Amino acid sequence: MSNAIYGKVKTVVELPEIAAKTNPAHKEQIEETDRKIQGFSQEIENANLEVNRLAEELERVGKCIKIARVCICVFFVTLIGGLFAYLVLKNREKKFEEINGHLKRIAPNGVEVVSFMTSQGSSYVVNHQSTTRLKSMHALNPDDVGPKPPSTKTYYLTPEQKRLLQNSGLDGIIVETNEGAIGILSRGVFLKDTLMKPQTEPAIGLHPFELWNDGRTQKQHVGNPIIAMTRRPKPQPQNGEEIFYE
């Protein structure tokens, strides 16, 4: 900047100070103007703070709106899913009632399992609480095939019950309690984890557990899981007579 220009700027800057020194009224006006400028600056600063506060508040509101939208979407998805599940359930209940009504017409006394097949291909004929196994050919013992003697009684075990019995080594005799449970009795005491309540009717996934008692000895056989069953309507008693099984 040239000396001439610098001098002019310096003169302009110094004019208020010179005027204040030469005229007290000008000094008061300058001070009043300074106070107004400071007031305006404070108001601008306060306005900036308010703008920042409103921006933060707006950001929080935006996040709340996003969360609300997600919650609304989840609500409607849940509502639609619940409605769909309700309709499916009602449809299944209707079909169940139709099947049950048809079953009652053709089998008023219910149905019974007459035979079933296990996963290795052996088939069992059910005769009340006894079963007769027709063993299929196994690769490890190809000569041991054909019908086996009817069991004295057959129980049906879950996979966990089967595991517990086999882990015990079946070292003892199987005894049935008055409550319908069975367990392995050895030296007058039930072996640990062998006291259980098996099913008395065959069902898919259960293992047939056959027992043979001749009054002196006992034999057992634990079969593979049941994969298929054949059912028939239970016979209807005539003239109030009870149905007996051989």
Secondary structure, 3 states (H helix, E strand, C coil): CCHHHHHHHHHHHHHHHHHHHHCHHHHHHHHHHHHHHHHHHHHHHHHHHHHHHHHHHHHHHHHHHHHHHHHHHHHHHHHHHHHHHHHHHHHHHHHHHHHHHHHHHHCCCCEEEEEEEECCCCEEEEECCEEEEEECCECCECCCCEECCCCCEEEEECHHHHHHHHHCCCCCEEEECCCCCEEEEECCEECCCCCECCECCCCCCCEEEEEEECCCCEEEEECCCEEEEEEEECCCCCCCCCCCCC
